[in-house]
Amino acid sequence: MAHAETELKLLLPGAQPTVIEERLRRLGALARRRQTTHWLWNIYFDTPDQQLHQQRHALRLRCISDSPWRANANAATVRGEWVQTFKSAGISRGGLSRRGEWESRQPSGRLDAEALRETPWTDLDPDGRLFGQLAPCFETRCRRTVWTLHRYQGATIEAALDVGEIVAGDRSEPLLELELELLQGPSDALFHLAQQVASEVAVLPFDQSKAERGYRLAQGLPREASPAQAVHLAPGTGPQQAGAQALAACFDHFNCNLACTLVSDDPEVVHQARVGWRRWRSAVRLFAPWLPGRSDADGLRPLLAELGRMRDLDVLRVDTLGRWLPAFVDEDAQRQRIADVALERIDEARRAQRRRLRDALAAPGTGQTLLALAQGLFQLATAQTAAGAYDTPWARKRIRKLRRRLDAALKASRRAPADLEKDHRVRIQAKRVRYAAEILRDLLPARRTKGLAKAATQVQTRLGAERDLRQAVRLLDELGTEAELSSFLRGVLAASKG
């Protein structure tokens, strides 16, 4: 059986597995719907060099049982209905994914090559050699609770809560997510239901599939920061299409790193989340004349403030003091004591700030705003635009305008006394020029975009180093560290400007 799978995946930050089902059951949209519960045991297969993963396909066997397994159960002993599923590479944006899916019942509980003949597998493996190399790669085991919504906003939707774990060898990680699958009707109905859920339960739209998480676990890779992906624009791309592509890439960059902050303490994750948001804001400004309306992101302000505070503390601890503490201490025992006390206070502040950041991620307004932005992206991508190719004066004009604003801001900053906020605004303007040059590089002469990006990066780096030192002094004073360390950093700042 083949069909195109369209689903919206939601993480449930801060939710307790033992109570989340009851909370969902009480939601107005789900309260009077028929509910079923199954236990799913999924075995994902791939070749030793993971050729399926490399081409973004997935092949699994699923056992569906009406009762939980015994504690010592394994894939060879579980009993239930076995289903083989092949999934093709798809498109995923803001938690909403679309991909082909082919299912067949397999009473034997074994992979069946014959069932793959009427699927894209034949293009992937025309001579059958690939199938012969397949072996179990990882498993997912979960309790799935399903609500089926008929005639909901003109659609039929299956809401599935999965609570369990992903297992690869002796490694495992918890699994807790809500999937909204569109069985029939308009895709906007998925977002409408997701907003109803988000009004009562904290959610985060999430692009990463269980298979992607399983592969990472099988490879022994930690959850880590995701850098920005290049935006590739074909020659003649118009501003509406370019805007849709750029905004989608920026949102994915931001959203992916947000989800990672739930489980990772790596400072680079917070840094990349903030870069993703800055790129998003820059893209919104860049394509503003061609966007249907202003995207309302006010609901993210509390989260963005916590991200900023977290980043400031990380930069202080890792970058600024990592660079200057050895020179400050210089084998002096008294100064070493001052440094040790300062580091303890900073680390305590970072732990407290990380808790506040994760609380902000679990706030209702965060998920609701992210869902609204994701829905806007979906509508922008599916909107019909004017036919025909564009010439690229629009790209050159936008870049020139941004460059003029940066030059004006630089002149104003040179005339005025040194000021933290003014320099910060110049730095933000430099980032906008850099991000715009990176987004539009396929539509403009390479020499011009490289030159702009380089010039903007130089301004950004110079002002950033000064700002980091000023922020360090402010934070150390705020944390009540001894004045000798702050005075030392003030001297470094004065020397750098002299």
PANUMI-61560 format. One record per atom (N, C-alpha, C): x, y, z. Coordinates in steps of 0.2 Angstrom, whole numbers, plus 5000, padded with zeros to 4 digits. Layout:
// PANUMI-61560
XYZ ...
// end
This chain:
// PANUMI-61560
500449945000 500050005000 500450065000 500350114995 500750174995 500350234996 500650284999 500350345000 500850405002 500750465001 501150515002 501050535010 501550535014 501450545021 501550625022 501050655025 501150725027 501050735035 501550755038 501450755046 501750815049 501550835055 501850885058 502050855065 502750855066 503050825072 503150875077 502950865084 503050905089 503450875095 503950915097 504250895104 503850915109 503850895115 503450915121 503950925127 504250985126 504751005131 504451015138 504850985143 504650985150 504050945152 503750905147 503250855149 503450795152 503050775157 503150705160 502850655157 503250595155 502850545151 502250515155 502350515161 501750485165 501150525165 501150585164 500550625164 500350655158 500750655152 500650695146 500050665143 499950605143 499350575139 498650595142 498650605149 498050625152 497950695151 498450735150 498350805148 498150815141 498350775137 498150775130 497450755129 497250705133 496550675133 496050725135 496250775139 495750825141 495650885136 496150885131 496050945127 495450945123 495151005122 494551005118 494450975112 495050975108 495050945101 495050865102 495350845107 495450765108 494950735113 494650775117 494250755123 493650705121 493350715115 492750665113 492950625108 493650615106 493850575101 493950505103 493850455099 494050385100 494750375101 495050345106 495750335108 495950265108 496450245104 496750175104 497450175106 497650125109 498350115112 498650055109 499350065106 499650005104 500450005106 500749955106 501449955108 501849935101 502349985099 502649975093 503349955094 503649905090 504349895091 504549895083 504949945082 505249965075 505949945075 506149905069 506849885068 507049915061 507549965061 507749995055 508349955052 508349955046 508849915042 509249965038 509849945037 510349975032 510949935031 511349955026 511949925024 512449945029 513049905029 513549925034 513849995033 513850025027 514050085026 513450135025 512850115027 512250155028 512050195021 512050155016 511850185010 511150215010 510650185013 509950215014 509950275017 510350285022 510350345026 510750405022 511250385018 511550435014 511050465009 510550425006 510150445001 509450465004 509450475011 508850495015 508250455014 508350385013 507850335013 507850295020 507250265021 507250225027 506850155026 507050105029 506750045028 506650005035 506049995037 505949965044 505449905044 505549865049 504949815051 504649845057 504049845058 503649865064 503249805066 503249795073 502849745076 502349785080 501649775079 501149815082 500749765087 500749785093 500549735098 499949775102 499449735105 498949765109 499149765116 499649735118 499849735125 500649745126 500849765131 501549785132 501949725132 502549725130 503049675130 503349655137 503549595138 503849585144 504549615145 504849625151 505449665152 506049635148 506049565147 506649535144 506449525137 505949555134 505749535127 506349565122 506349535116 506849565111 506449555104 506749575099 506449575092 506249515090 506649455092 506449395090 505849355094 505749385099 505149355104 504549395104 504549455102 503949495102 503349465097 502749475099 502149445096 501749505094 501449505088 501049555085 500949555078 500649605075 500649615068 501249645065 501549615060 502249645057 502049685051 502349745050 502249785044 502949805042 503049795035 503649825032 503549895029 503949945030 503850005028 504450035024 504350065018 504950095015 504750165014 505150215016 505050285016 505550315011 505350355006 505850395002 506050455005 506550485002 506750555004 506150605003 506150645008 505550695007 505850765009 505350805010 505450885012 505150895019 505550935023 505350945029 505551015031 505051055033 505051125035 504651145041 505051165046 504651185052 504251135056 504451075055 504151015058 503650985054 503451015048 503050985043 503450945038 503250885037 503650845032 503250805028 503450795021 503050765016 503550715013 503350645013 503750595010 503350545007 503650505003 503250445000 503350385005 502850345006 502850285011 502450225008 502750165008 502550105005 502550055011 501950025012 501849975018 501549915015 501749855018 501549795017 501549745023 501049705024 501049665030 501549605029 501849585034 502349535034 502249485039 501849435039 501649395044 502349355047 502849345042 503449315044 503849355049 503749415049 504149465053 504849475050 504949455044 505549465040 505549515034 506049545032 506049585026 505849545020 505449575016 505249545010 505449585004 505949565000 506149594994 505549604989 505149554988 504649554983 504149614985 504049634991 503549694993 503849754991 504549764989 504849824987 504849834980 504549784976 504649794969 504249854966 503649864969 503249924966 503449984970 504049994972 504250054975 504850084972 505050144974 505750174972 506350134974 506250084978 506750034979 507150014973 506749994968 507049964962 507550014959 507450074959 507950124956 508550124961 508450114967 508950114972 509450054972 509049994970 509349934971 509149884965 509349904959 509049874953 509249794952 509849774955 510049704954 509949664961 509749704966 509649664972 510249654977 510749684975 511349674979 511349714986 510949774985 510949814991 510449774997 509949744994 509549704999 509849655003 510349624999 510749565002 511149585008 511349655008 511849685013 511449705019 510749715019 510449745024 510449705031 510549745036 510549715043 510249765048 510049745054 509749785059 510249845061 510049905061 510449965063 510249985070 509649995071 509450025078 508650005078 508350025084 507650005085 507350065089 506750075088 506350115093 505750075096 505650085102 505150045106 504650095109 504050095108 503650145111 502950125112 502550165117 501850155118 501550215114 501150195109 500850245105 500050245107 499850305108 499150325109 498950365103 498350345100 498150375094 497450405095 497350465093 496650495092 496550505085 495950485082 495850505075 495250555075 495450615071 494950665071 494650665064 494050655063 493650665057 493350735056 493250755050 492950815049 493250875054 493850875054 494150925058 494450985053 494151045053 494351095049 494351065042 493951025040 493850995033 494350945032 494650915037 495250865036 495150805041 495450755039 495550695044 496250685046 496350685053 496950695056 497050635061 497650605061 497850555066 498350595071 498150595077 498650625082 498950565086 499550555086 499950495089 500450525094 500350505100 500850515106 501250455106 501950465106 502450415106 502850425113 502850375117 503250375123 503650315124 504250315123 504750255124 505450275123 505850235119 506550255118 506750225111 507350255110 507750235104 508350205106 508450145103 509050095106 509450075100 510150085101 510650065096 511150035100 511249965100 511649925104 511549945111 512149965115 512049975122 511850055123 511750095118 511550165119 510850175118 510550215122 509850235121 509650305123 509150335121 508850395123 508150395123 507850435127 507050435128 506750465122 506150445121 505750465115 505050485118 504950555116 504250585119 504050635113 503650625109 503450665104 502650655102 502450705099 501750705096 501750715089 501450665085 501450675078 500750685075 500650735071 499950745068 500050735061 499650675059 499750655052 499050675048 499150705042 498650725038 498450665034 497850635035 497550575031 497150605025 496850655026 496450685021 496350755022 496350805017 496150875018 496650915017 496550985019 497051035019 497651035024 498251045022 498751045027 498751095033 498351155031 498251205036 497951175043 497551125042 497151095047 497651065052 498251045050 498751015055 498951075059 499151135056 499351185061 498751215065 498151205063 497651235067 497551185073 497651115072 497651075078 498251085082 498851095079 499451105083 499351165088 499051215085 498951275089 498451265095 497951225094 497551205100 497951165105 498351115103 498751085108 499251125111 499551175107 500051225110 499751265115 499051285115 498751325120 498751295127 498851225127 498751195134 499451155135 499851135130 500451095132 500951125128 501551135131 502151165128 502351115122 502451145116 502751105110 503251145107 503651105103 504151135098 504151095092 503951135086 503951095080 504651065079 504751005076 505350975076 505450935069 505950945066 506050915059 506350845059 506750835064 507150765064 506750705065 506750655061 506350595061 506650555067 506250505068 506550445073 507150415070 507050405063 507650375059 508250415060 508250475059 508850525059 509150515066 508750515071 508950515078 509250445080 508950395077 509250325078 509950315074 510050345068 510650345065 511250375069 511050435072 511550475076 511750435082 511250405085 511350365091 511850305089 511650265083 512050215081 512750225080 512850295077 513550315076 513950335082 513550345088 513850365094 513950445094 513550475090 513750545089 513250585094 513550635098 513150675102 512650725099 512150745102 511750805099 512150865099 512250895094 512750955093 512451005089 512751065089 512551125085 512551105078 512051135075 511951135067 512051205064 512651205060 512751265057 512251285051 512351345049 511851365044 512051335037 511551315034 511551285027 511551335022 511951325016 511951375011 511251375007 511051435005 510451445001 510651444994 510451394990 510651394983 510051424979 510151474975 509651504971 509851504964 509351474960 509551464953 509551534949 509851544944 509851604940 509151624938 509051684939 508351704937 507851694942 508051674948 507551664953 507251734955 506651734956 506251804958 506351814966 506151874968 506251884975 505751844979 505151834977 504651794981 504951724982 505151684977 505451624978 506051624982 506451664980 507151674984 506951684992 506451724993 506351745000 506051675003 505651645000 505351575003 505951525004 506351525000 506951475001 507351495007 507551565007 508051595012 507651585019 507051605019 506751605026 506651535028 506551485024 506451415026 507151395029 507651415026 508351385028 508551425035 508351485035 508551515042 508051495047 507451475046 507051455051 507251385054 507451345049 507651275050 508251275055 508751325053 509351335057 509151355064 508751395065 508551425072 508251365075 507751335072 507251285076 507651225078 508151205073 508451145075 508951155081 509251205081 509651225087 509251235093 508651265093 508251275099 508151205102 507951155098 507751095100 508351055104 508951075101 509551045104 509751075111 509551135112 509651165119 509251125124 508751085122 508451055128 508850995131 509350975127 509750915129 510450925129 510750985126 511450995126 511651055130 512151055133 512451115137 513051145133 513151125127 513651155122 513551225121 513951275122 513851345121 513751355113 514051315109 513951325102 513251315100 512851275103 512151265102 511751335102 511851365108 511551425109 511751475104 512451475103 512651525098 512351515091 512251455089 511951445082 511251455082 510951445088 510251465088 510151545087 510551585090 510551655090 510751675083 511251645080 511451655073 510851645068 510451585069 509951565065 509351625066 509251645072 508751705072 508951765069 509551785070 509851845066 509751835059 509951775056 509851765049 509151775047 508651745051 507951755050 507751825049 507951865054 507751935054 508051975048 508651955047 508951985041 508651965035 508451905034 508051885028 507351915027 507051925033 506351955033 506452035031 506952065033 507152135031 507352135023 507752085021 507952085014 507352075009 506952035011 506352015006 505752055008 505752105013 505152135015 504652155010 504952195004 504452214999 504052164996 504252104996 503952044992 503551994997 503552005003 503251965008 502551985009 502051935010 501351955010 501151995017 501551995022 501452035028 501952025033 501952065038 502452055044 502351995048 502851955049 502751895053 502851915060 502351895064 502351925071 502751875075 503251895078 503751855082 503751875089 503251925091 503351945098 503351895103 502951835102 502951785107 503651755109 504151765104 504751735106 505251785110 504951845111 505451895115 505751865122 505251835126 505551805132 506151755131 506051715126 506551655124 507151695121 507051745117 507651775114 508051815119 507751835124 508051875130 508451825134 508251765135 508551715139 509151685135 509051675128 509551655124 510151705124 510051775124 510551825124 510951825130 510551815136 510951815142 511351755143 511151695140 511451635140 512151645136 512051675130 512651685126 513151725129 512951785132 513351825136 513751795141 513451745145 513851715150 514351665147 514151625142 514551575138 515151615136 515051675132 515651705129 516151725135 515851755141 516251775146 516651715149 516351655150 516751605153 517151565148 516951555142 517351515137 517851555133 517651615130 518051655126 518451705129 518151755133 518451815136 518951785141 518651755146 519151735151 519651675149 519351635144 519851585142 520451615139 520351675136 520951705133 521351745137 521051785142 521351835146 521551805153 521251755156 521451735163 522151715164 522451675159 523151665160 523551725161 523451775157 523851835158 523651875164 523051875167 522851905173 523251865179 523151805179 523451765185 524251765185 524551745179 525251755178 525651725184 525451665186 525751625192 525751665199 525251705199 525151745206 524551705210 524751685216 524251645220 523651685222 523751745223 523151785225 522651795219 522951805214 522551815208 522251755205 522551695207 522251635205 521651615209 521751635216 521151635220 520551675217 520651735215 520151785212 519851745206 520251725202 520051685196 519651625197 519851585202 519451525204 518751545206 518751595211 518051615214 517651645208 517951685204 517551715198 517251655194 517651605192 517451555188 516851515191 516851505198 516351465201 515651505201 515751575202 515151615201 514851615194 515251615189 515051615182 514751555181 515051495183 514751435181 514051425185 513951445191 513351445194 512851485191 513051545188 512551585185 512351555178 512851515175 512651485168 512151425170 512251385175 511751335176 511051365178 511051415181 510351445183 510051475176 510551505172 510251535166 510051475161 510351425161 510151365157 509451345159 509351345165 508651315168 508151365165 508251435166 507851485164 507751485156 508251465152 508151455145 507651395143 507751345147 507351285145 506651295148 506551335153 505851355155 505551395150 505951445147 505651485141 505451445135 505851395134 505651345128 505051305129 504851295136 504251265138 503651305139 503751375138 503251425138 502751415133 502051415134 501651415128 501751455122 501951525124 501951575119 502551555114 503051515116 503651495112 503351445106 503051395108 502751345103 502251375099 501851415101 501251445097 501551495092 502051535094 502351575089 502751545084 503151485086 503551445081 503051415076 502551395078 502051355074 501751405069 501651475071 501351525067 501851535061 502451545063 502951555058 503051505053 503051435056 503051385052 502551375047 501951395049 501351395045 501351445039 501651505041 501751565037 502251535031 502751505033 503251475028 502951425023 502551385026 502151335022 501751375017 501351425019 500951455015 501351495009 501851525011 502351565007 502551515001 502751455003 503051404999 502551384994 501951374996 501451344991 501051404988 501151464989 500851514986 501051524978 500551534974 500751544967 501051614966 501651614962 501951674961 501951684953 502151744951 502151764944 502551724940 502351704934 502751654930 503251694927 503751654925 504351684921 504951694925 505551704922 506151714926 506251794927 506551804932 506751874934 507451894932 507551954930 508251974930 508451994937 509052014939 509252014946 509352084948 509152144945 509252204948 508952214955 508452174957 508152174963 508652154969 509052104967 509552084972 510152134973 510352164967 510852214967 510652274971 510052294970 509752354973 509752344981 509452284983 509452274990 510152274994 510652244990 511252244993 511552314994 511452354989 511752424989 511452464994 510752454995 510452485001 510652465008 510852405009 511052385015 511752405016 512152405011 512852435011 512852505013 512452545010 512352615012 512252625019 511752585022 511552595029 512152575034 512552525032 513152505036 513652565036 513752595030 514252645029 514052705034 513352725033 513152775037 513152765045 513052705047 513152685054 513852685056 514252665052 515052675054 515252745055 515052785050 515252855051 514952885057 514352875059 514052895065 514352875071 514552815071 514952785077 515652815078 515952835072 516652865073 516552935076 516052975074 515953035077 515753045084 515352985086 515152985093 515652955098 515552975104 516052935109 515852865110 516352825112 516252755112 515652735116 515152695114 514552675117 514352605115 514252565120 514152495119 513552475115 512952515116 512352495112 512452525105 512752585104 512852605097 513352555093 513852535096 514352495093 513952425091 513552405096 513152345095 512652355089 512352405088 511952415082 512352415075 512952445076 513352445070 513552375068 513652335073 513852265072 513252225069 512652235072 512052205069 511952225062 512052285060 512052305053 512552275048 513152265051 513652225047 513452155046 513152125051 512852055051 512352055045 511952105045 511352105040 511652105033 512252145032 512552145025 512852085024 513152055029 513551985027 513051935026 512451925030 511951875028 511651885022 511451945020 511151965013 511651945008 512251955008 512751935003 512851865003 512751825008 512851755008 512151725005 511651755006 510951725004 510951734996 511151794994 511051814987 511751804982 512151764985 512851754981 512751724975 512251674974 512151644967 511851694962 511551754964 511251794960 511651854958 512251864961 512651924961 513351904959 513751944956 514451924954 514851904961 515251854960 515551824965 516051864969 516451904965 516851954968 516552004972 515952024970 515552074974 515352044981 515051984981 514751964987 515351944992 515851914989 516451894993 516751954997 516752014993 517052074996 516552105001 515952105000 515452125005 515452085011 515452025010 515451975016 516151985020 516651995017 517352005020 517352065024 517152125021 517152185024 516652185030 516052155029 515552155035 515852115040 516152055039 516452015044 516952055048 517452095045 517952125048 517652175053 517152215051 516752255056 516452225061 516152165060 515852125065 516352095070 516952075068 517452045072 517752095076 517852155074 518252215077 517752235083 517152255081 516652275086 516452225091 516452165089 516252105093 516752095099 517452105097 517952095102 517852145108 517752205105 517652265110 517052255115 516552235111 515852225115 515952165120 516252115118 516352055123 516752075129 517252125128 517652145134 517252185139 516852235135 516352275139 515852235143 515552185140 515052145143 515352105148 516052085148 516352045153 516452085159 516652145158 516652195164 515952205168 515452215164 514852225166 514552165170 514652105167 514452045170 514852025177 515452035177 515852025182 515652065188 515552125187 515252175192 514652155195 514152135190 513552105192 513552045196 514052005195 514051945199 514451955205 514752015206 515052025213 515751995213 516051985208 516751965208 517252025210 517852005212 518352055215 518552105209 518552165211 518652225206 519352215203 519852185205 520452175202 520452145195 519952095194 519952065188 519552105183 519052145185 518752185181 519152245179 519552265183 520052325181 520552295176 520752235177 521252205172 520952205165 520252185164 519952185158 519852255155 519752305160 519652375157 520252395154 520852375157 521452395154 521552365148 521352295147 521452265140 521052305135 520452325137 519952355132 520252425130 520552465135 520852525134 521452515129 521852465130 522452455126 522252435119 521652395118 521452375112 521252435107 520952485111 520752545107 521252595106 521852595110 522352635109 522752625103 
// end
